[in-house]
Amino acid sequence: MEQIHRLSPWERMEIIRHKNRPTVNDYIPAIFDEFIEMHGDRLYGDDRAVKGGVASLNGIPCTVIAEVKGRNINENKETNFSMPHPEGYRKALRLARQAEKFNRPVICFIDTPGAFCGIEAEKRGQGEAIAKNLMEFMKLRTPVISVVLGEGGSGGALALGVCDELAVLENSLYSVISPRGFASILWKDPSKEKEACNIMHIVAEDMVELGVAEHIIKEPSGGAHNDIGKSAENIKEYLLNSLKKKCAINIDVLLNERYTKFRKIGEFEE
């Protein structure tokens, strides 16, 4: 883990923003044997910032829900720069409930700077959609595993982050607010984004130390974009091991452990 400790949070942010950093569109075909995408929230429409469907992981049926980043301006425009609208979170919840019905574990991939905060999103109930996901995922009677691929920002990330086990890629960040948002609020100066990033304690080791995440997934030297195949292999290995553990636990015990996992976050002593 030497490489992790040499890199500052801002250097990791630069790796995350590398134009060739793999997205779920790279990982899904590399990790899963099959993937059948499903669309729409059955209430308003289909949000391209959230991708979901039924997949097979080494023969294990599962439901995959993922936030989608683009590689270029056209892909980013299509996915709203990975900032979901409420219909994206409602689609995620619809698929999670379906997974519960058919006893499929849920695998979530988190990669967003935050939920979209535009007027139309607020009109359609952005806050309610996120809050409902937090409540429903906490009670979901099937194993839930979440992986942070790059940026994990604010409620937009947490809406897919209520899980039995959270893993973070080595260079990923997970935070209550983006560094730019932090700088804008604290110093009224978004240009201090780099300074904010370096003091926020939002890197992979911080997440494990604080009890927010349970596992760090190793990336190839220099970042996941340097060897997408190896990065996908590491994620797949983690998912198989985690599912093997979580699927063996009685569901009532699992729900109690999930509740306890989140109740303990934030405890501290002076």
N, C-alpha and C positions, 0 to 999 in steps of 0.2 A: 504493500500500500504506500510505498515511498512517494510515488508520483502525486498522489492526492495531497500530501502535506506540502509539496513544493508549490502547488498552484494556489493562488489567491482566489477568493470568491469571484472577483471580477474576471480573472483569467478563465475561470470555468464558464462564466456568462458568455465570454467571447467564443468558447468552444460550442456552447449550446446554440449560439447564433450563427455558427458556420453554415454557409449556404448548402453544403453537402451533408449536414448532419441527418442521419436517417430518421424517417417519420414512421407512423404506423403503416403507411402504404408500402414501406420497405419491409417492416417487421412481420406483418400478418402473413404474407405468402412464405416468408422464410421460417416462421415458427410453427404455423399450423398446417395440417395435412389438407384440410378443406376449410373453406369459409363461404358462407352464404349470407350476403348482406341483406338487411331488412331496413325499410325506410319509414319515416313518418311517425308522428306522435299520436295520431288518430284524434287530434284536437285542432291543430292549426296547419301544420305543414312539415316539411322535412328539412332539418338543419344540417348542412354539409360540414359544419364544424365538429359534429359528433357522428362517428361511424359505428355501426353495431350489427351484430348478426350471430348466427350459430356456426361454431367451428369444431374441428376435431384436433385434439392435441395428443399425438401418439395413440390415437384410437379412443381417447377420452372425450365424450361430447361436452362442450362448454359453450357459454355465451361470452362473446367478446364485445366490450364497449370501449371506444377510444376517441380521444380528442385529436383532431387532424390538423397538422401544420403543413403548409405548402413549401415548395422548394423555390418557387419563383413568384413574380407579382401576380400572374394569372391564377395560379393555384391558391395563393394567399387571399386573393379577392373572392374566390369561390368558397373558401372556408372561413371567411371573415377574420383572417389572421389568427385562426384558432381561438376565437372568442365566441363561445356558444350563446345562442339566444335561448329563451325559456323552452321553446319546442325541442331543442337539443337535449336538455335535461329531462324533459318529459318523455322523449324517445328512449333515453337511457333507462328511465324508471319502468317504462312499458316492457322493455326487453328483460330487465332484471326480474320483474314479476313473472314473466313467461318462463324464465330460467328456474325460478322457484317452483312453479307449477310442474315442470318436467324434471325436477331434481338435477338440474345442470349447475355446476359451479360457475361463478361469474368472474371473468378476468377483465380488469379495467386498466387502460393505459392513459396516463395523465400527461398532457403536454399543452399548457395554455398559460398566457400571461394573466388571464382572469376572464370572468364572464363579461359579455358585451354589456355596456352600460348606456346604450343609446335610448332615446325617448320611446321608440317603438317596442324595444325589449322590456322597458319598465311598464309600458301600457299593457303588455301581454303577461305581466306577472313574473318578472325575473326573480325577485326576492322570494316569492312564494314557491316557485319551481325548485330553486336551490334548497330552500328550507325543507320542502317535502322530500327531496332526495335524501337529505341528512337523516330525517326521521324514518323513512321507509327502508333505507339500506341498513340502518341499525337493527331493524327487526327482520330482515330478509332471512328466510329459513333455508339457506343454502350457503356454502362457503363463498367468500368474496376475497379475491386477491387483487391488489392494485400495485401498479408499477409506474413510477415517475420517470419519463423518458428524457425530459429536458427541463422546461419551466413548469413549476407547479405553483400557480399564483392564486391566492385569495379563495373566495368561495367557489370560484369557477373550477378550481382543482379539488377542493374538499367535497364538492358534490359527487365526485367519483372516488373519493378517498376514504369513505367510511367503509372499513374492510376488516377482515380478520388478520391480515398481514400486509404491511406496506413495505415495498422495496423501492430503492432509489438507485438509478444509474450513478456511477462514480462521479460524473461531472454535472449531475442535475442539481437544481435548486428547488426548494419547497418553502413557501413563505405566505404569511397572512396578507402581504401586499407586495407588489413589484418594487424593486429598488427605485425606479423612476417615480412611482407613486409615493414611496416613503420620503424621497427627497422633496417632492412637491409639497407634501404636508408639513414636514418637519422644518425645512429651510426655505419653503416657497420658491425653490429653485430646482427644476427637474434636471438641469445640467450637472448637478452633483450626484447623479445616479451611481457613478463608480464609487465615490466615497461612501454612499449609503450601502451599496452592495457589500463592501468590505467590513462593515460593522454590524450587519444584521443577523449573523449566525444562522445562515440558511443553507449551508452546504450539507452534503451527504453525512459526514461524520457528526455534525451538529444534530441532525435528525435522529440518528441512532442514539447519541448521548442523551438527548432530551426525551427519548422514549416515543417519539413520533413515528419513526420507522424502525423496522426490525432487521433489515438486511440491505447491504450495499452490493450492487451487481458490478463486477469489474468491467471496465471498458478497455479496448485496445489502446496502446500507447498513443497519446496525442488526441484521443477522442474516438467516439464510435464511428465517425465517418472514415477513419483510416482502414477499417476492416469491418464492414457491415455484417458479413457472414459470421465472424467471430462474436460480435456483439449480440447478434440474434441467437447464436448458440448458447451464450451465457444466460440470456433471458429465459430461453426455453428450459435449460437445465434447472434454473431456479424455480420456474413455474411447476415443473414436474415434481420436484422435491416438496414444494410447498403444498401442492394439491394432494399429494400422497398423505401428508401429515393431517391437513385440515379435513379431508374427506373421511378420515378414519375416526374423527371425533363425533360423539353424539351431538345432534344439532342443538339441543337445549344447553349443553355444556359450552358449545361453540358460541352461542348467542350471549351467554353470561361472560365469557372471555372477551368477546368483542366489546361489550358494554364496559367491562373493567379496563380494557385497553385505553378507551377514550376518557374515562373518569380520572385516570391517574395522570394524564397529560396536564402540565402546568403546575404540578405540585413542586414546591421548593422549600428549602429551609434557609434561614439567615443565620 
